[in-house]
């Protein structure tokens, strides 16, 4: 899962790949970095191990409760409308 919000993959944090938000910056190269990272993952046994090494997301303490997750998802849906 690739997302600019860690809460999007809070229940499976070891499978998540965080990415910086895009705000119409012509010099943005985040997708190039993502492409390089995903290419390296193609040859690994377990992406969770590589994600842990690269991002250490387990250290940020995502204690998302089901109700909080629902609120986060609702806000994301509202912002799309």
Buried (B, 14 or more C-beta within 10 A) or exposed (E): EEBEEBBBBBEEBBEBBBBEEEEEEEEEEEEEEBEEBEEEEEEEEEBBEBBBEBBEBEEEEBEBEEEEBEEBEEEEEEEEE
